[in-house]
Amino acid sequence: MFSFIIAVGENNEMGLNNHLPWHLPSEIGYFRKVTEYHTIIMGRKTFESLPKVLPNRRHIVLTKDKNYSYDHRDVIIANSLEEVFNIVNKDEENIIIGGAEIFRLFLPHTSRIYLTIVHRSFKADVYFFELDKNEWIETKKWEAILDKKTIIPHTYYVLDRREK
Ligand SMILES: NC(=O)c1ccc[n+]([C@@H]2O[C@H](COP(=O)([O-])OP(=O)(O)OC[C@H]3O[C@@H](n4cnc5c(N)ncnc54)[C@H](OP(=O)(O)O)[C@@H]3O)[C@@H](O)[C@H]2O)c1
């Protein structure tokens, strides 16, 4: 199966200058907890925005550039959606981590969304799209616990695709 993990601002803001628009250490911890020991799938721009290859995760990086390469045992380069389908084990949870282009590509194939809404407006140059509310059921929701390092209120949701 495929899942998304995504954080957005109040206006679906996702990114600015190839970075996240906010600094939320507790959300980074949540991201690690959800994605660790899974295959994570991302666009080339999101991959290049990571500070490093993330430990304990197999990375699949999508690019149309057939010459793109990255020498690391946990990084696989793929040139199409079909190629990703051939690499992953569909019985496991494979997690799409963005960005917007790759979320669009995988939306029809995705059955769960780990969504964080950050309760503030941000300057952004990449936005998430509106989800069709009829297609998703909210199965979990909880508020973030704030502390000295994490001061912006945010809410965590788990959405599951409604059975047809
Ligand atoms: N808030 C969040 O949860 C979150 C999560 C992830 C990222 N972000 C932010 O989002 C921004 C990046 O998102 P983005 O939408 O600009 O870029 P992206 O989705 O990360 O990457 C786009 C790239 O993916 C490749 N690609 C797209 N469609 C493809 C296809 N059909 N087949 C093969 N490769 C394909 C292309 O790479 P080539 O150009 O190499 O061909 C394209 O330029 C950054 O600001 C990042 O910080 C936010």
The ligand as an SDF file (V2000), in Angstrom:
LIG
                    3D

 48 52  0  0  0  0  0  0  0  0999 V2000
    5.2120   20.2810    3.8650 N   0  0  0  0  0  0  0  0  0  0  0  0
    5.5610   19.0440    3.5310 C   0  0  0  0  0  0  0  0  0  0  0  0
    5.0780   18.0690    4.1170 O   0  0  0  0  0  0  0  0  0  0  0  0
    6.5630   18.8440    2.4530 C   0  0  0  0  0  0  0  0  0  0  0  0
    6.9320   17.5460    2.0590 C   0  0  0  0  0  0  0  0  0  0  0  0
    7.8570   17.4060    1.0170 C   0  0  0  0  0  0  0  0  0  0  0  0
    8.3590   18.5280    0.3800 C   0  0  0  0  0  0  0  0  0  0  0  0
    7.9880   19.7560    0.8030 N   0  0  0  0  0  0  0  0  0  0  0  0
    8.4700   20.9620    0.1150 C   0  0  0  0  0  0  0  0  0  0  0  0
    7.9590   20.9130   -1.2280 O   0  0  0  0  0  0  0  0  0  0  0  0
    8.9040   21.5080   -2.1100 C   0  0  0  0  0  0  0  0  0  0  0  0
    9.2840   20.5080   -3.1960 C   0  0  0  0  0  0  0  0  0  0  0  0
    8.1170   20.0650   -3.8710 O   0  0  0  0  0  0  0  0  0  0  0  0
    7.9400   20.1410   -5.4590 P   0  0  0  0  0  0  0  0  0  0  0  0
    6.5320   19.7850   -5.7760 O   0  0  0  0  0  0  0  0  0  0  0  0
    8.4860   21.4540   -5.9330 O   0  0  0  0  0  0  0  0  0  0  0  0
    8.9670   19.0510   -5.9850 O   0  0  0  0  0  0  0  0  0  0  0  0
    9.0640   17.4360   -5.7620 P   0  0  0  0  0  0  0  0  0  0  0  0
    7.6980   16.8300   -5.9510 O   0  0  0  0  0  0  0  0  0  0  0  0
    9.8040   17.1380   -4.5180 O   0  0  0  0  0  0  0  0  0  0  0  0
   10.0270   17.0360   -6.9640 O   0  0  0  0  0  0  0  0  0  0  0  0
    9.6740   17.3440   -8.2820 C   0  0  0  0  0  0  0  0  0  0  0  0
   10.5610   16.5650   -9.2100 C   0  0  0  0  0  0  0  0  0  0  0  0
   10.1560   15.1910   -9.2300 O   0  0  0  0  0  0  0  0  0  0  0  0
   10.4530   14.6400  -10.4910 C   0  0  0  0  0  0  0  0  0  0  0  0
    9.1990   14.1300  -11.1000 N   0  0  0  0  0  0  0  0  0  0  0  0
    7.9690   14.6930  -11.0670 C   0  0  0  0  0  0  0  0  0  0  0  0
    7.0770   13.9410  -11.7450 N   0  0  0  0  0  0  0  0  0  0  0  0
    7.7580   12.8670  -12.1910 C   0  0  0  0  0  0  0  0  0  0  0  0
    7.4030   11.7130  -12.9690 C   0  0  0  0  0  0  0  0  0  0  0  0
    6.1580   11.5300  -13.4260 N   0  0  0  0  0  0  0  0  0  0  0  0
    8.3660   10.7950  -13.2470 N   0  0  0  0  0  0  0  0  0  0  0  0
    9.6460   10.9760  -12.8160 C   0  0  0  0  0  0  0  0  0  0  0  0
   10.0430   12.0510  -12.0790 N   0  0  0  0  0  0  0  0  0  0  0  0
    9.1120   12.9790  -11.7800 C   0  0  0  0  0  0  0  0  0  0  0  0
   11.0470   15.7740  -11.3410 C   0  0  0  0  0  0  0  0  0  0  0  0
   12.4560   15.7150  -11.1510 O   0  0  0  0  0  0  0  0  0  0  0  0
   13.5090   16.2010  -12.2930 P   0  0  0  0  0  0  0  0  0  0  0  0
   13.3160   17.6950  -12.3890 O   0  0  0  0  0  0  0  0  0  0  0  0
   14.8460   15.8090  -11.7490 O   0  0  0  0  0  0  0  0  0  0  0  0
   13.1190   15.4740  -13.5560 O   0  0  0  0  0  0  0  0  0  0  0  0
   10.4820   17.0050  -10.6680 C   0  0  0  0  0  0  0  0  0  0  0  0
   11.2230   18.1910  -10.8930 O   0  0  0  0  0  0  0  0  0  0  0  0
   10.0630   21.9470   -1.2230 C   0  0  0  0  0  0  0  0  0  0  0  0
    9.8520   23.2970   -0.8280 O   0  0  0  0  0  0  0  0  0  0  0  0
    9.9730   21.0280   -0.0150 C   0  0  0  0  0  0  0  0  0  0  0  0
   10.5670   21.5910    1.1300 O   0  0  0  0  0  0  0  0  0  0  0  0
    7.0950   19.9390    1.8080 C   0  0  0  0  0  0  0  0  0  0  0  0
  1  2  1  0
  2  3  2  0
  2  4  1  0
  4  5  1  0
  4 48  2  0
  5  6  2  0
  6  7  1  0
  7  8  2  0
  8  9  1  0
  8 48  1  0
  9 10  1  0
  9 46  1  0
 10 11  1  0
 11 12  1  0
 11 44  1  0
 12 13  1  0
 13 14  1  0
 14 15  2  0
 14 16  1  0
 14 17  1  0
 17 18  1  0
 18 19  2  0
 18 20  1  0
 18 21  1  0
 21 22  1  0
 22 23  1  0
 23 24  1  0
 23 42  1  0
 24 25  1  0
 25 26  1  0
 25 36  1  0
 26 27  1  0
 26 35  1  0
 27 28  2  0
 28 29  1  0
 29 30  1  0
 29 35  2  0
 30 31  1  0
 30 32  2  0
 32 33  1  0
 33 34  2  0
 34 35  1  0
 36 37  1  0
 36 42  1  0
 37 38  1  0
 38 39  2  0
 38 40  1  0
 38 41  1  0
 42 43  1  0
 44 45  1  0
 44 46  1  0
 46 47  1  0
M  CHG  2   8   1  16  -1
M  END
$$$$
